[in-house]
Amino acid sequence: MSAHSVLQKITERFTPVIQRMDVPADGRLFLYVEPQALREICRYVFRDLDARYIVGVGLDDRPVSGAFVVAHDFAFDKDGVLCSIVCYLNGTPPRVDSIADVIPAAQWAEREFRDLVGIEPVGHPYPKRLVLPDGWPEGVHPLRRDYPWDAVPDGFDENRAYPFDNPPEGCVVVPFGPFHPTLDEPAHFRLFVEGEHVRGCEYRGFMVHRAIEKLGDSVLTYNEIPMAAERICGICGCVHNVAYAQAVEQAAAIVPPPRARYIRTIMLEIERLHSHLLWTGLACHILGFDTLFMQCFRIREPLMWIAEKISGNRKTYALCLIGGVRWDIAPAIKGELAGVLTKVEAEWRAVADAVAGDRNLQQRTRGVGVADRSVVKEMGLLGPVARAAGVDQDCRRDHPYAAYGQVAFNVVTEQGGDVWSRLLVRVREVFESIQIVRQCLDQLPDGPLQAPADDALPAGRLGVSSVEAPRGESHHFVITGENNRPRRWRVRAPTYQNLQGVPMMIKDQQIADMTISLGSIDPCFSCTDRLEVVDLRSGQTQVFTQADLLKLARRTPDGYCK
């Protein structure tokens, strides 16, 4: 199906409740519907048309339309179509029928726009707080347009505790996190354990939510946001940089020149390479195979060096501006990068052979952390997690962007749906990425790096972009706005969806397998803004609160605090 074919199927059934239809580009569809029909249309798209759920978006649009807005994004992967179903909400407070009972993958998205925008998903099966801190006052929604980006709410209660669920009968609670030796970032899984087996869990995250989306619609400008976007994730920075730029470019009808699209592809695949090598090493470390852990990091290092030669930085490349890229790939760098790829390929083949034949790795990972095709569908799981369950899904092929439509590669799948299958998918994808970069280097066209974009970008236009990160699809939703910045920018990273599948992966499995099951999705949470200081002389410890850190940050050079 094309976007027009998808539209025809929906309109055949729902014409009376469709307000407006936009097909701004091939493979893009925006459908505006009556609020009372949103739930049934989403159910039809997800169940009957077999679309994949991506994310839900809430928006305070009162300064422009006088209403709130909800959009649910879907992907028709086999047909190359991204579809947004949009409705405007009036009333105080704004309310919309929940779709989470028919599309479980939407549960977090609805809880998030309830927290941040104050849109109530009526009938949500589990309407607990998701993003806001425990002590945040009720009725205060920081993504509303009348809430300042730097405000501290009145009535914040540092002593309020999160109301966790009671464990099932016969189970005890084992806390996994928020700080754990095998987690580099804070996340709290409250495991319900019977004997040695996990019978369920409750997740509490978002402890260090950085409000980047709020900065994007209130402080940062269009070409400042890419640099903030690549700090959303410590590994997938270029992915978010490119995804945001493409969403704005699609909304504003800007086409980057061919050379820029090829350079984006090269940098994305360099990022995929060093990410897969990083993950494979860390997975082996979790399982006690530290020899392979060190080999993976050794093989990875030349990729980091070449990335620094191209961009000036090992990781945050500052690659994109709206309409193109900032960095070129000089002829000398092309030759050096080709040599690095040859060396990495040869050394990685030895690693792949070692992994494939290692019985200890197989014993620790086969049948562990299983997420089958049905879980992938219901929870919207992505990337290697989906492909390891036999779901042939990859945004690079299904929704081509940058130069992916001009290169050939295989989408790697396995059938087990377990940790072992995810390991094999990532190991094999390394070879595909090497081939993609080689093709891009061979085909790299001459020409400019930037499309001209001298005029102000038009306001009120919608753009969506999906980019295949090493962990899975990163999706950016943009509504262009005034003052040289978006009116709304919504980011959905792959971990956001994959974390929602963890409770099914670990249910009825041994607690000892929790760490590698969680690690197999390659989770990215965030960085913590609290710390504990140990005085090495006295042995005394001090835990700094948010207030303490602010006080220290405002200390003047003469020793006084502002």
Secondary structure as GFF3:
##gff-version 3
##sequence-region A 1 562
A	DSSP	alpha_helix	3	14	.	.	.	ID=ss1
A	DSSP	three_ten_helix	15	17	.	.	.	ID=ss2
A	DSSP	beta_strand	18	25	.	.	.	ID=ss3
A	DSSP	beta_strand	28	33	.	.	.	ID=ss4
A	DSSP	three_ten_helix	35	37	.	.	.	ID=ss5
A	DSSP	alpha_helix	38	43	.	.	.	ID=ss6
A	DSSP	pi_helix	44	48	.	.	.	ID=ss7
A	DSSP	beta_strand	52	60	.	.	.	ID=ss8
A	DSSP	alpha_helix	62	65	.	.	.	ID=ss9
A	DSSP	beta_strand	68	76	.	.	.	ID=ss10
A	DSSP	three_ten_helix	77	79	.	.	.	ID=ss11
A	DSSP	beta_strand	81	89	.	.	.	ID=ss12
A	DSSP	beta_strand	95	97	.	.	.	ID=ss13
A	DSSP	three_ten_helix	104	106	.	.	.	ID=ss14
A	DSSP	alpha_helix	107	116	.	.	.	ID=ss15
A	DSSP	beta_strand	120	122	.	.	.	ID=ss16
A	DSSP	beta_strand	172	176	.	.	.	ID=ss17
A	DSSP	beta_strand	188	194	.	.	.	ID=ss18
A	DSSP	beta_strand	197	204	.	.	.	ID=ss19
A	DSSP	alpha_helix	212	216	.	.	.	ID=ss20
A	DSSP	alpha_helix	225	229	.	.	.	ID=ss21
A	DSSP	alpha_helix	237	252	.	.	.	ID=ss22
A	DSSP	alpha_helix	258	286	.	.	.	ID=ss23
A	DSSP	alpha_helix	290	311	.	.	.	ID=ss24
A	DSSP	beta_strand	320	321	.	.	.	ID=ss25
A	DSSP	beta_strand	324	325	.	.	.	ID=ss26
A	DSSP	alpha_helix	331	356	.	.	.	ID=ss27
A	DSSP	alpha_helix	359	365	.	.	.	ID=ss28
A	DSSP	alpha_helix	373	379	.	.	.	ID=ss29
A	DSSP	alpha_helix	383	387	.	.	.	ID=ss30
A	DSSP	alpha_helix	395	398	.	.	.	ID=ss31
A	DSSP	three_ten_helix	404	406	.	.	.	ID=ss32
A	DSSP	alpha_helix	419	443	.	.	.	ID=ss33
A	DSSP	beta_strand	462	469	.	.	.	ID=ss34
A	DSSP	beta_strand	472	480	.	.	.	ID=ss35
A	DSSP	beta_strand	486	492	.	.	.	ID=ss36
A	DSSP	alpha_helix	494	498	.	.	.	ID=ss37
A	DSSP	three_ten_helix	499	501	.	.	.	ID=ss38
A	DSSP	alpha_helix	502	506	.	.	.	ID=ss39
A	DSSP	three_ten_helix	511	513	.	.	.	ID=ss40
A	DSSP	alpha_helix	514	519	.	.	.	ID=ss41
A	DSSP	beta_strand	531	534	.	.	.	ID=ss42
A	DSSP	beta_strand	541	544	.	.	.	ID=ss43
A	DSSP	alpha_helix	546	553	.	.	.	ID=ss44
###
